[in-house]
Amino acid sequence: MSKNYLLVPFFFTLIIIGLGLSGIGSVVPEMTKQFGVTSAVMGRVFLFHGLGYFISIMIAGFLGDIMQKSFLLRLGLLISALGFAGIASFQGFSPVILSFMAMGIGLGFVDCMVNPILTEIFTKNPGTILNVVHAFYGLGSLSAPRLYVFLSQRQYNWQNFYTVVTVITGVVFILFLFPFLPKSQGKIGFRNILKIFRYRAFWFMGAITMFYSGGVTILNGWLVSYFKEKGLSVPVGAVYLSFFWLGLMVGRFVLSSMVDRIGHLRMIQLNTIGGILFVALTLSLPISANLTPTLLFLTGFMLSTIIPTTLAYAVVNYPETASTASGWVLTNNGIATLFFPWLGGILASFTSFRATLLMVPILLIIMLSFQWLLAGEIKKVQKSQAKTTLSG
């Protein structure tokens, strides 16, 4: 019997993550105006959200290998709902910032547990499955700016956006209360978990995720503000941003069937080169109603497979510690979410949003260098294993 129907709750889960994370970039200009703060101060939204995400991802990875992943997933959804509700209801800047941190904590648990649970349910073609499911993160991210524009045009404010997300998260939490998730087997001790950190390839995978996420979170967080700096309205800038997430979603659907055939590492290398090219063109050419959304779409399309394919590679190659492997990749995502958008806000305060966005291609080039290092390390390991086999 096909188990594909079990993917549906995970689709909605990734939509929530996309709405929660990508909605920040759309609401930041209105938040800045309401609270009367500078871009550097508003950067604390990214800092506190990223701090919560980073802490939970780091903890969840280890916990998932010593306790039930299903419990941690449900806990994450509950905390996320509480964080969204706080953002939607509090009127003071400090409580709102703390609610963003709670949102980050909840989404961190959810993000970390989704990947190993999926690979336990669907053991064949993990790269394909993770890319398809993560395409719905693109759908959520695509929907975030459009939902914000839809609400703002009807005289609703940015907090009403998070009210809608709170309701959706509550519904998904109820779905996951049904007993369809597998029970974790073969739990191992902390000493065995920590052994995987001896491998350089593990560190290279973390660096790939960090610099990818650094580039994408800066693009998502400050692109609308950059367009506003150039004279576009916030709703128009938010719609332009949505084309990046549309490309990300379409790319994961279209390229998912190729990932396991082409090879995980080769796929992310090709996608990175394309992403660098198109984001550089986006920032270099004049803003155009036709060209700019097209280039943002192509940027998202090319960068689409990097996170799910890196996760698939980590989980498949370290199956005994799948949660830790997933957590390690996403911990570096959390570090990037914590640090780079905040740094971008400070840089924009002293220079311009264009200078901030120029960090995006630079970070992607650094990521590409770590992909080459990872490929070289894997070749060394394979040669060493071949020599051992021959001598045996």
N, C-alpha and C positions, 0 to 999 in steps of 0.2 A: 504493500500500500504506500502511495506517495506521501511524503512528509512535508511537501511544499506549503501546505496550508499553515504549518507552524511558523512560517516566515512572516506572516501578517503582523503579529504583535511587535516583531522586531522592526518591521518597516515603520510603524508608528513611533517606536522608540527613537529611531534615528531622525525622524521628522522633528521630534521634540528637541533633540540635541541641536539640530540645525536652527530651529526657531529661537532657542534660547541663546545660542552663541552668536549667530549672525544678526540677530535683532539689535544687538548692542550698537553696531555701527550706524544703524538707521536712527536710533533714538538719541544718540549722543548730542547732536546739535540742539535738539529741543531741551534736553536735560541741562545743557550748558546755559541756555538762555533762562530756564526756570530757576536754577539755583544761583545764577550770576557768578560763575567761577571761570577760571582760565582753562585753556586746553591742558596745561600741565596738571592742574588739580583734577580735572575731569578724567585724566589718565588713570586716576586711582580706581575708577570702575574696572578697568582692565587688570590693574594690579591686584585688587582684592578678589575679583572673580578668578583670576589666574592662580592666586595663592590657594584658594579653596580647591580648585581643580587639581593643582599640583599635589597638595597634601593628600587628598583622597585617592588619587591615582597611585601614588607611591605606596599607600597603605593597602589599597584594595588588591594590588597585584600579588602581594605576599599572602594576604588573607584568603584569596581565592584558591590557593593551593593547599590550605590547611582547614578550610571550612566550606560550607555549601555556597556555591556561586549564586544559586537562585535566590537565597536569602539576601545576599549583598546587592543583587540587581533590584529586588523589591525595595530594599532600604534606600537605595539611591533614588528611585523614583519618588518615594515619599519625601525625602529631604529636598529634592528638586521642586516638588509641588509647593512645599512650605517656603522655599526661597522665592519662587515666582510670585506667590501670594504676598510676600513681604514687599517686593518691588512694586507690586500693583497697588498696595494700600498705604504704605508709609509716606509721610509728607516731608520729613527731614532728610537732609543729605546723608548724614551718618547712618541712620537705620537703613536707608536704601542701599548704601555701599555694603553694609553687612549682609543684607539680603542677597546682593550679587555674589558675595562670598559663599553663602549657603547654597545658592544655585550652582556655583562651581563645584562645591563638595558633592552635591547630589549627582550632577551630571558626570563627575569623575568616576564615581562608583558604577554608574550605568554604562558609561563608555568602556570601562575596563572589563566588565563582565560579559558584555554582549559578544565579544569576539571568541573567547574560549568556549562559551556555551554553544554558539553556533557551530564551531568546529567539532564539538562533541555530538551534536545532532546530525550534522551533514559532513561525513568523513571524506566524501569524494569531491574533488575540485574545490578545495577551500578558497583558492584565490578568486574563482568565479563567484562563489556564494558571498564572500565578504564584499566584493566589488558591487554586486547587485544590491545587497542590503545597504551598503554605505551610499549608494546612489540616492537613497531616501534622505540621507543627511543633506545632499544637494537639493532635494525637493524642499526640505524644511528651510534651508538657507535661502533658496530662491523665493520661497513664499514670505519670508520674514519682511523684507523691504516692501513687498507688494501689499502685504497685510497692513503694515504701518501706514502706507500711503492711503489705502482704502479707508482706514479708520480716521486718519487726519483730515481727509476730504469731507468727512461727515461730522467734523467738529469734535471728535474724540481725541484725547491726548495720548502721550506715549505710555502712560501707565495702563490705559485700557488694552493696549497691545499685550501686556503681560497678564492681564486678567484672562484674556482668551487662551493664552498658553497655559495658565494654571488649570483651567477647565479641561483642556486636552490631556494634560499630564495626569490629572485625577482619573480620567477615563482609562488611560493606558495602565495605570497602577492597578485598577480593578481587573483588567484583562489578565495581568500577570499573577493575580491571586489564584487563578485556575491551575490545577496541578498537571501541567504538561511539560515542565522543565525537567531535564534529567538530573538525577542525584549524582554528585561528584564522587568519583571512585579513586582509590589509590593515593590518598593524601600523603605528603612527604614532609620531613622536618626542615627547619630553617637552614641547617648546615648544608643539606643537599641542594636547597634552593639557591643558596649563595654561591655554589660552585660555578654556576653558569656565568658569573661575572668575571671569571678568569679568561674568558674568550674575548679576543679583541673584536671579533665580528659583532659581538653583542653591543659593544660600545659604539661601533660604527653605525649600527642600525639606530641607536639612540640619537646620534648626531644628525643622521639623515632626517629623522622626524623633527628634531629641534629646529633646524634651519628652514625646512619646508614650512612648518607651522609658524615660525617667525615671519616669513614672507607673507603667508596667507592672512595671518591675523592683523598685520599692519595694513594690508590691502583692504581687508574687510572693515577694520576699525576706523580708518582715516580717509578712505577714498571719497565718501560723501562730503566730508569736510573739505577735501581738496577741490571737489567740483564746486562747492559753495564759494571757496576762495577765488575760483575762476569765473564766478558770476552766475552759475546755475542755481536754480532753486533746490531746496532739500528734497522735495518729492521727485524731481527729475533725476537728481543724483542717485537717489535710492533705487529708482527703476534701472538706471544704468548699472549699478552694482548688482542688481538681480540677474543680469545677463552673465556675469561671472559664475554665479551659482547654477544658472541654467546649463551652462557649458559643463560644469562639474558633474551635474546629475546625468546629462546626456552621455558624457564621456564614460561614466561608470557603467551605464547600460550597454553602450555600444562596444566598449573595449573589454568588458568582463569576460567574454567568451575567448579572448585571445591571450589572457594573462597566463594561464597554466600551460598553454601551448608554446608561447614565445619564451617564457621563462620570467620569473619574478624580477630578477635584477635587470635584465635587458629591457623589460617594459618600463621600469621606473627611470632608467637612464634616457631612453628615447623621449619619454614624456617630459622629463625635466628640461631637456634641450629645447623642445618646442615651447614650454612654458616661459623660459627665459626670453626667447625670441619675441613672443607675442606681448608679454608684459612690458618689454623694452619699447616696442612699437607703440603701445598704448600711452606711455608716458612721453614719448618723443614727438608724436604727431599731434597736430591741433585737434581740439575737442570737436567732434562732429556727431550729429544726431544719428548717422548711419554707421560711420566707421568705428567710433568709440565702443558702442555696445557690441559690435561684431568682434573687435579685438579682445574685449573682455570675455566674450563667449569662448573664443578660441583659447584664451589663457586658461580658463576653467577647464575646458575640454582636455587640454594637454596635461594639466596637473591632476586630473581626476583620479588616476589609479594609484598615486604614490602612497597615501596613507593605508588604504585597505590591502594593497599588495605587500607593503612592508610588514603589516600585521600578519598577513597570511604566511609570509616567509618566516617570521619569528615564531609563530605558534606551531607551524608544521615542523620546523627544525629543532624545536625544543618542546616536544609533546609532554614530557614528564612534568614540566613547569610552565604549562601553557599560560596560566594566569599571570605568573611573574613576567613571562616574555611579553605578553600583551601589556601588562602594567608598565614595564620598562620603556617600551616604545611610546606609550601614551604619557608616561612621566615626563619625557623630554618634550612632548607636545605641551604639557602643562607648564614646564619651565619657559617655553617660548611664549605661551599665552600670558604668563605672569610678567615677563620682562620686556619683550619687544614692543608691544603696543604702548606700554607706559613710556618706554624710551622714545618712541615715535612722537608722543605727545609733548615731551620735553623738548625734543629737537624742533618740532613745529613752533613752539613758543619763542625760540630764539632765531629761527630761520623762516621756513615756510612749510606747508603741507607737501609741496612738491619734493623738497629735500627729504622729508620723511618717507615718501613713497619710492624714492630712488634706492632706499634700503632693500626693497623687495627683490629686484634682479640680483643685487649683490649677495643677498642671503641664499638665493637659489643657486648661484654659481658655487658658493661654498658647499651647499648640499651636494651638488654634482661631484665635487672633488671627493667627498666622503663616499659616494656611491662607487667611484673608481677604486678607492681604498678597500671597500668591502669586497668588491669583485676580486681584487688581487689577493686578499686574505683567504677567501674561499678557495681560490686556485691552489694556494699554498697548502691548505688543509687537505684538499683532494689529492695532491701529489704525495703528501706525507702518508695518507691512508693507503694509496696505491703501492708505495714502497714497502709499507708494513705488510700488506697482503702478499706481495711477491716474495719477501724474505721469509714469510711464514710458510 
